[in-house]
């Protein structure tokens, strides 16, 4: 929704989803709204929504429902995150995004602004379209990663101190070794900063403060990619390594402090699964508060005054809230919220300092999400806005958790989305492996690609193959250097499982993915040339050897280490794992989709694939866009992409010759 219509939409703090049938234009649009946070005193809410065509910050005064300020960052720029640092002051973190498959790239900026949109202050960093940064070649990158860029991160917005926040700075983009992250006390009115401490190792990492604003922990990766956690006492300049003794191989991540001597930790020291612990820092004693034998801890929900955890969320399969102290009034209230929305998940996103007002996010597999304002004094929850106002949950497809045994017996979890109103029997099916691939997973929520395909009559299967996040360290590490082997096997086994269950018609199977998913789609078709009837490669890698030299991943030491450790360390192994090496095995049509300005998977990966197909006179279709990066970002291009995908699938899975192939 454009800003000029936002005032009317929020004037009543309520509007209803549209009920007309959705089309490609709906699915191609960005969300109407995303982040919603309440100010520390409950006077305002901040909303991330459309400002002049890109995600910007909009502030609304709750009392009279009036928009008091809006803040945009310009083309290809987005409000990546924001924080209330006082009752009337916000700090915004900016990012650049050139493709829908890209994670928005922080470029080191923090900008302060008042709730009325005034007193905008450039606190840290420098803008990409202006200043010293310049476009690099024809890659679409608006900054030069060969130079040093100090990236700012929020550590503690300290809303109890309206003039200050605690931030960190770390260097990215340099070809030399990274520097040590530094924590600063930042004046949010003028950008003046004072050094607090420096990280004990050369790593960007993150700091954690206690409830008094003292920097107590640092978590970062060493030169070998191992997560290291360091702690220090208040006022002490010396850091102590936590990962020693029995914890040497564990990943220990501090979440929050209770009092100055109590910290809550997420640690995978128990069988490789992340669990929630409480540790007394004086005695060193640790108590397990919540754990699961199949999945990692996803999130810890703190009390509304932020002093202690009241629940945990495990979301690697279907989200499950587990409540802690049964007598805690905040826990009781959270459970009441959850019971009021059966079949959905309710998560608080922010609260006033006194905990009297809360913002609640309600979502499900069929509901992209809604936000509510809860007033504890009145006991009432008021609907604020919807993430995608057009999406009617009653017409959306259900996302069913599934599990199957891979060929070696490993249990793999995933999701099956069926066309609304269709029986799960002999359906045309699209296998949709996720990108990443490491540490990423498909989860139980509204998924625009799966919903779009289901709305057009296709079952959609999304396996969380080995290497995916959320299923413990053993499962994650099993994917190392398995791009073309165990990961593809897990995807193939998911497809065969769906056929064996009678869900999918074995003569009407397709595979489609973006980024790593595009690579996996190609490789799956080459490894199993008779299984699928067509393949869609969306910004996927076709030549790993060339990709290693050209991708922006290789512009940092950490990126180069990632490729060596997780993909392949030498040219021979990369060539063996490349789709172009096996291209003679291809038997089915390919749809190639790519942005010409893609820096993550350069456009040359698509042109070399097309060249190989032309040389062999193999059938393919081609959808390429100028000005697009790693995935299509412009709504008009997204609409064309979605329409093209369905037309390609219909031709190859539903056309007169498909059953005979």
VOPASE-916694 format. One line per 5 residues: their letters; for each residue x, y, z of C-alpha. Coordinates in steps of 0.25 Angstrom, whole numbers, plus 5000, padded with zeros to 4 digits. Layout:
BEGIN
A) X Y Z | ...
//
This chain:
BEGIN
XXXXX) 5000 5000 5000 | 5006 5014 4996 | 5008 5024 5007 | 4997 5033 5002 | 4987 5023 5005
XXXXX) 4993 5019 5018 | 4987 5030 5026 | 4973 5026 5023 | 4976 5011 5025 | 4982 5014 5039
XXXXX) 4972 5025 5042 | 4963 5014 5049 | 4975 5005 5052 | 4967 4995 5044 | 4964 4990 5030
XXXXX) 4959 4977 5025 | 4966 4968 5015 | 4961 4968 5001 | 4953 4957 4996 | 4954 4957 4981
XXXXX) 4962 4945 4974 | 4977 4948 4975 | 4986 4948 4962 | 5000 4949 4959 | 5001 4964 4962
XXXXX) 4997 4961 4976 | 5007 4950 4978 | 5018 4959 4972 | 5016 4971 4981 | 5024 4973 4993
XXXXX) 5017 4972 5006 | 5009 4984 5010 | 5015 4985 5024 | 5026 4977 5032 | 5032 4982 5045
XXXXX) 5023 4988 5055 | 5029 4993 5068 | 5023 5002 5079 | 5030 5013 5086 | 5036 5012 5100
XXXXX) 5024 5020 5106 | 5013 5015 5097 | 5011 5028 5089 | 5015 5023 5075 | 5016 5011 5067
XXXXX) 5027 5010 5056 | 5023 5002 5043 | 5032 4998 5031 | 5024 5000 5019 | 5025 5006 5005
XXXXX) 5031 5020 5004 | 5033 5025 4990 | 5034 5011 4985 | 5043 5005 4995 | 5042 5000 5009
XXXXX) 5043 5012 5018 | 5039 5015 5032 | 5025 5021 5036 | 5022 5026 5050 | 5007 5027 5055
XXXXX) 5002 5034 5068 | 4993 5024 5075 | 4984 5034 5082 | 4979 5040 5069 | 4983 5030 5059
XXXXX) 4991 5041 5051 | 5003 5038 5043 | 5014 5048 5049 | 5026 5044 5040 | 5031 5036 5029
XXXXX) 5045 5033 5025 | 5050 5027 5012 | 5064 5024 5007 | 5063 5025 4992 | 5063 5015 4981
XXXXX) 5069 5001 4984 | 5070 5005 4998 | 5062 4999 5010 | 5060 5001 5025 | 5067 4988 5029
XXXXX) 5063 4990 5043 | 5060 5001 5053 | 5059 5003 5068 | 5053 5012 5078 | 5064 5019 5086
XXXXX) 5055 5028 5094 | 5040 5032 5095 | 5042 5041 5083 | 5054 5036 5075 | 5058 5025 5066
XXXXX) 5070 5020 5060 | 5069 5014 5046 | 5079 5004 5039 | 5079 5004 5024 | 5082 4994 5014
XXXXX) 5083 4992 4999 | 5076 4981 4992 | 5077 4978 4977 | 5070 4964 4976 | 5058 4957 4983
XXXXX) 5068 4945 4987 | 5078 4954 4993 | 5079 4957 5008 | 5078 4973 5009 | 5093 4977 5010
XXXXX) 5096 4986 5022 | 5105 4997 5017 | 5109 5003 5031 | 5099 5013 5032 | 5091 5018 5045
XXXXX) 5082 5029 5043 | 5074 5036 5055 | 5060 5043 5053 | 5050 5048 5062 | 5036 5042 5062
XXXXX) 5030 5054 5055 | 5041 5052 5044 | 5049 5064 5048 | 5064 5065 5053 | 5069 5054 5043
XXXXX) 5083 5052 5047 | 5093 5044 5039 | 5100 5037 5051 | 5109 5027 5044 | 5114 5022 5031
XXXXX) 5112 5028 5017 | 5102 5026 5006 | 5105 5017 4994 | 5099 5026 4983 | 5107 5038 4987
XXXXX) 5120 5040 4994 | 5132 5032 4993 | 5126 5019 4988 | 5124 5016 4974 | 5117 5006 4965
XXXXX) 5127 4994 4962 | 5127 4989 4947 | 5114 4983 4942 | 5111 4976 4955 | 5100 4984 4961
XXXXX) 5108 4986 4973 | 5108 5001 4978 | 5120 4999 4987 | 5134 4994 4985 | 5136 4982 4994
XXXXX) 5151 4983 4991 | 5151 4995 5000 | 5149 4996 5015 | 5134 4999 5020 | 5131 5000 5035
XXXXX) 5117 4994 5037 | 5109 4998 5049 | 5101 4989 5057 | 5091 4992 5068 | 5095 4985 5081
XXXXX) 5086 4991 5091 | 5076 5003 5088 | 5076 5006 5102 | 5062 5013 5102 | 5063 5016 5117
XXXXX) 5074 5026 5112 | 5068 5035 5101 | 5081 5041 5097 | 5090 5029 5096 | 5090 5015 5090
XXXXX) 5101 5004 5090 | 5106 5000 5076 | 5117 4992 5069 | 5126 4995 5057 | 5133 4984 5049
XXXXX) 5140 4984 5036 | 5135 4977 5024 | 5139 4976 5009 | 5154 4976 5011 | 5163 4966 5005
XXXXX) 5172 4966 5017 | 5169 4960 5030 | 5156 4966 5037 | 5158 4975 5049 | 5153 4973 5063
XXXXX) 5139 4978 5065 | 5138 4990 5074 | 5126 4994 5084 | 5123 5009 5085 | 5114 5018 5093
XXXXX) 5107 5026 5083 | 5100 5039 5084 | 5087 5037 5076 | 5086 5052 5074 | 5099 5056 5068
XXXXX) 5107 5043 5065 | 5118 5045 5075 | 5123 5032 5080 | 5132 5027 5091 | 5139 5014 5091
XXXXX) 5135 5004 5101 | 5142 4991 5097 | 5149 4983 5086 | 5146 4969 5083 | 5156 4959 5087
XXXXX) 5158 4953 5073 | 5158 4958 5059 | 5143 4956 5055 | 5131 4964 5053 | 5122 4956 5063
XXXXX) 5112 4962 5072 | 5113 4968 5086 | 5102 4966 5097 | 5100 4976 5109 | 5093 4973 5122
XXXXX) 5081 4980 5127 | 5090 4992 5133 | 5096 4994 5119 | 5110 4988 5122 | 5116 4980 5110
XXXXX) 5117 4966 5116 | 5118 4956 5104 | 5124 4955 5090 | 5121 4944 5080 | 5129 4943 5067
XXXXX) 5136 4933 5058 | 5151 4930 5058 | 5159 4929 5045 | 5154 4915 5043 | 5140 4918 5044
XXXXX) 5138 4913 5058 | 5128 4920 5067 | 5135 4926 5079 | 5128 4932 5091 | 5135 4941 5101
XXXXX) 5130 4947 5114 | 5135 4958 5124 | 5130 4964 5137 | 5124 4978 5138 | 5135 4988 5137
XXXXX) 5146 4977 5134 | 5154 4979 5121 | 5159 4965 5121 | 5151 4955 5112 | 5150 4940 5116
XXXXX) 5147 4929 5106 | 5134 4921 5109 | 5137 4910 5099 | 5147 4902 5108 | 5147 4888 5114
XXXXX) 5133 4881 5111 | 5129 4893 5103 | 5140 4893 5094 | 5132 4888 5082 | 5119 4895 5086
XXXXX) 5112 4907 5080 | 5108 4916 5092 | 5100 4928 5089 | 5096 4937 5100 | 5082 4942 5099
XXXXX) 5078 4952 5110 | 5082 4955 5124 | 5073 4954 5136 | 5080 4961 5148 | 5095 4965 5146
XXXXX) 5098 4950 5151 | 5088 4942 5143 | 5089 4940 5128 | 5081 4932 5118 | 5088 4924 5108
XXXXX) 5085 4916 5095 | 5095 4904 5094 | 5096 4892 5086 | 5105 4885 5097 | 5094 4874 5098
XXXXX) 5094 4864 5087 | 5097 4876 5077 | 5083 4882 5078 | 5081 4896 5083 | 5074 4897 5097
XXXXX) 5071 4908 5106 | 5079 4909 5119 | 5080 4919 5131 | 5094 4921 5137 | 5098 4927 5150
XXXXX) 5110 4935 5147 | 5115 4935 5161 | 5115 4920 5164 | 5116 4916 5149 | 5104 4906 5151
XXXXX) 5095 4904 5139 | 5081 4899 5138 | 5074 4894 5126 | 5060 4901 5124 | 5055 4896 5110
XXXXX) 5060 4886 5100 | 5055 4877 5089 | 5061 4864 5084 | 5058 4867 5069 | 5060 4882 5066
XXXXX) 5068 4894 5071 | 5062 4905 5079 | 5057 4916 5070 | 5053 4927 5079 | 5052 4930 5094
XXXXX) 5041 4939 5098 | 5044 4948 5109 | 5035 4954 5120 | 5029 4968 5115 | 5039 4975 5125
XXXXX) 5050 4967 5118 | 5055 4961 5131 | 5053 4946 5129 | 5048 4936 5119 | 5034 4932 5119
XXXXX) 5033 4922 5107 | 5041 4916 5096 | 5038 4914 5081 | 5042 4902 5073 | 5039 4904 5059
XXXXX) 5048 4895 5050 | 5035 4886 5048 | 5022 4892 5051 | 5024 4904 5061 | 5021 4900 5076
XXXXX) 5021 4909 5088 | 5026 4903 5101 | 5022 4911 5113 | 5032 4912 5125 | 5028 4917 5139
XXXXX) 5013 4913 5140 | 5010 4924 5151 | 5016 4936 5143 | 5005 4946 5139 | 5012 4949 5126
XXXXX) 5013 4934 5122 | 4998 4933 5126 | 4995 4945 5117 | 5003 4939 5106 | 4996 4926 5106
XXXXX) 4982 4934 5106 | 4987 4941 5093 | 4990 4927 5087 | 4977 4921 5091 | 4970 4933 5085
XXXXX) 4976 4930 5071 | 4974 4914 5069 | 4983 4909 5058 | 4992 4921 5058 | 5004 4926 5065
XXXXX) 5004 4938 5073 | 5017 4945 5076 | 5020 4959 5083 | 5029 4968 5075 | 5031 4979 5085
XXXXX) 5026 4985 5098 | 5026 4998 5105 | 5036 4999 5116 | 5026 4997 5127 | 5020 4985 5119
XXXXX) 5006 4991 5119 | 5004 4991 5104 | 5009 4981 5094 | 5010 4979 5079 | 5005 4964 5075
XXXXX) 5009 4958 5062 | 4999 4947 5058 | 5002 4938 5046 | 4999 4924 5040 | 5002 4916 5028
XXXXX) 4990 4922 5021 | 4991 4936 5027 | 5003 4944 5024 | 5001 4952 5037 | 4994 4962 5045
XXXXX) 4998 4972 5056 | 4990 4975 5068 | 4992 4986 5079 | 4989 4980 5093 | 4986 4989 5105
XXXXX) 4988 4982 5118 | 4980 4992 5126 | 4967 4990 5117 | 4970 4976 5114 | 4966 4979 5099
XXXXX) 4974 4975 5086 | 4972 4985 5074 | 4975 4980 5060 | 4985 4989 5054 | 4989 4984 5040
XXXXX) 4991 4972 5031 | 5004 4969 5025 | 4997 4966 5011 | 4983 4972 5012 | 4979 4965 4999
XXXXX) 4982 4951 5004 | 4969 4944 5009 | 4973 4932 5018 | 4961 4925 5015 | 4965 4923 5000
XXXXX) 4980 4920 5003 | 4986 4906 5003 | 4989 4898 5015 | 5004 4896 5018 | 5005 4882 5023
XXXXX) 5018 4877 5031 | 5023 4864 5025 | 5035 4854 5028 | 5041 4843 5021 | 5053 4834 5022
XXXXX) 5064 4836 5012 | 5072 4825 5006 | 5081 4824 5017 | 5070 4824 5028 | 5072 4839 5032
XXXXX) 5058 4845 5035 | 5056 4857 5027 | 5045 4868 5030 | 5039 4877 5020 | 5025 4883 5015
XXXXX) 5015 4879 5005 | 5005 4890 5000 | 4993 4885 4992 | 4984 4892 4983 | 4972 4897 4991
XXXXX) 4960 4887 4990 | 4969 4876 4983 | 4970 4862 4988 | 4985 4858 4991 | 4984 4848 4979
XXXXX) 4992 4847 4966 | 4994 4862 4966 | 5004 4870 4957 | 5015 4873 4966 | 5027 4884 4967
XXXXX) 5038 4881 4976 | 5044 4894 4982 | 5057 4893 4989 | 5061 4905 4997 | 5073 4914 4994
XXXXX) 5085 4917 5004 | 5086 4905 5006 | 5093 4904 5019 | 5086 4908 5032 | 5074 4912 5023
XXXXX) 5061 4904 5024 | 5047 4904 5019 | 5037 4907 5031 | 5023 4907 5034 | 5018 4921 5029
XXXXX) 5011 4927 5017 | 5020 4924 5006 | 5018 4933 4993 | 5024 4923 4983 | 5017 4911 4989
XXXXX) 5004 4918 4990 | 5005 4923 4976 | 5008 4909 4970 | 4997 4903 4978 | 4987 4914 4974
XXXXX) 4990 4909 4960 | 4987 4894 4962 | 5001 4889 4966 | 5005 4881 4979 | 5018 4887 4984
XXXXX) 5028 4879 4992 | 5039 4886 5000 | 5049 4877 5007 | 5059 4882 5017 | 5070 4874 5012
XXXXX) 5083 4872 5020 | 5091 4885 5023 | 5078 4892 5026 | 5077 4899 5039 | 5069 4896 5051
XXXXX) 5071 4881 5052 | 5084 4881 5060 | 5099 4882 5057 | 5100 4867 5052 | 5089 4869 5042
XXXXX) 5095 4883 5038 | 5109 4878 5037 | 5105 4866 5028 | 5103 4875 5017 | 5117 4880 5016
XXXXX) 5122 4878 5002 | 5109 4871 4999 | 5104 4881 4989 | 5104 4871 4978 | 5102 4858 4986
XXXXX) 5095 4856 4999 | 5086 4869 4998 | 5082 4864 4984 | 5079 4850 4989 | 5070 4856 5000
XXXXX) 5063 4864 4989 | 5061 4852 4980 | 5057 4843 4992 | 5046 4853 4995 | 5041 4853 4981
XXXXX) 5040 4838 4981 | 5033 4838 4994 | 5022 4847 4989 | 5020 4838 4977 | 5020 4825 4986
XXXXX) 5010 4831 4995 | 5001 4834 4983 | 5001 4849 4985 | 5009 4852 4972 | 5007 4847 4958
XXXXX) 5020 4841 4954 | 5018 4846 4939 | 5016 4860 4944 | 5028 4864 4952 | 5036 4877 4951
XXXXX) 5047 4884 4960 | 5049 4898 4962 | 5058 4906 4971 | 5065 4920 4973 | 5080 4922 4976
XXXXX) 5085 4909 4982 | 5071 4904 4979 | 5073 4907 4964 | 5086 4899 4965 | 5079 4888 4972
XXXXX) 5068 4887 4962 | 5078 4886 4950 | 5087 4876 4957 | 5075 4868 4962 | 5070 4867 4947
XXXXX) 5084 4863 4943 | 5086 4852 4954 | 5072 4847 4951 | 5070 4849 4936 | 5057 4841 4935
XXXXX) 5050 4846 4948 | 5045 4861 4945 | 5038 4866 4932 | 5044 4880 4933 | 5053 4889 4941
XXXXX) 5053 4903 4945 | 5067 4910 4948 | 5065 4923 4955 | 5078 4930 4958 | 5085 4917 4959
XXXXX) 5100 4913 4958 | 5103 4904 4946 | 5119 4905 4947 | 5124 4904 4961 | 5139 4906 4957
XXXXX) 5135 4919 4949 | 5126 4924 4960 | 5136 4923 4971 | 5145 4933 4963 | 5133 4943 4959
XXXXX) 5123 4943 4971 | 5123 4954 4981 | 5124 4943 4992 | 5139 4942 4988 | 5142 4956 4991
XXXXX) 5143 4954 5006 | 5152 4944 5013 | 5140 4939 5021 | 5133 4936 5007 | 5145 4929 5001
XXXXX) 5147 4920 5014 | 5132 4917 5013 | 5133 4912 4999 | 5145 4904 5002 | 5139 4898 5015
XXXXX) 5125 4896 5010 | 5125 4894 4995 | 5139 4890 4990 | 5153 4893 4992 | 5159 4891 4978
XXXXX) 5156 4892 4963 | 5154 4877 4961 | 5144 4875 4972 | 5136 4888 4967 | 5136 4884 4953
XXXXX) 5131 4870 4957 | 5120 4876 4964 | 5116 4886 4953 | 5103 4884 4945 | 5111 4888 4932
XXXXX) 5120 4876 4934 | 5108 4867 4933 | 5099 4874 4923 | 5099 4863 4913 | 5090 4855 4922
XXXXX) 5079 4866 4921 | 5066 4861 4915 | 5056 4871 4918 | 5053 4886 4915 | 5059 4897 4924
XXXXX) 5054 4910 4928 | 5066 4919 4931 | 5063 4932 4939 | 5073 4942 4943 | 5076 4956 4946
XXXXX) 5087 4963 4938 | 5093 4970 4950 | 5094 4958 4959 | 5106 4959 4967 | 5104 4946 4976
XXXXX) 5102 4937 4964 | 5107 4945 4952 | 5099 4946 4939 | 5110 4938 4932 | 5105 4926 4939
XXXXX) 5092 4927 4931 | 5099 4930 4918 | 5109 4919 4919 | 5097 4909 4922 | 5090 4915 4910
XXXXX) 5102 4913 4901 | 5103 4898 4905 | 5088 4896 4902 | 5090 4903 4888 | 5102 4894 4885
XXXXX) 5094 4882 4888 | 5081 4887 4882 | 5074 4884 4895 | 5060 4892 4898 | 5060 4903 4907
XXXXX) 5053 4916 4910 | 5059 4929 4914 | 5055 4940 4924 | 5065 4951 4927 | 5064 4965 4932
XXXXX) 5073 4977 4932 | 5075 4984 4945 | 5071 4972 4953 | 5081 4965 4963 | 5080 4952 4970
XXXXX) 5065 4950 4968 | 5055 4959 4962 | 5052 4971 4971 | 5043 4980 4963 | 5028 4976 4964
XXXXX) 5026 4977 4949 | 5037 4967 4947 | 5032 4958 4958 | 5019 4957 4952 | 5024 4953 4938
XXXXX) 5033 4943 4945 | 5021 4937 4952 | 5013 4936 4940 | 5024 4930 4932 | 5027 4919 4942
XXXXX) 5012 4915 4942 | 5012 4915 4926 | 5024 4907 4926 | 5019 4897 4936 | 5006 4896 4929
XXXXX) 5012 4893 4915 | 5021 4882 4920 | 5013 4876 4931 | 4999 4878 4926 | 5001 4879 4911
XXXXX) 4997 4868 4901 | 5011 4862 4900 | 5014 4862 4915 | 5009 4849 4919 | 5016 4842 4908
X) 5030 4847 4912
//
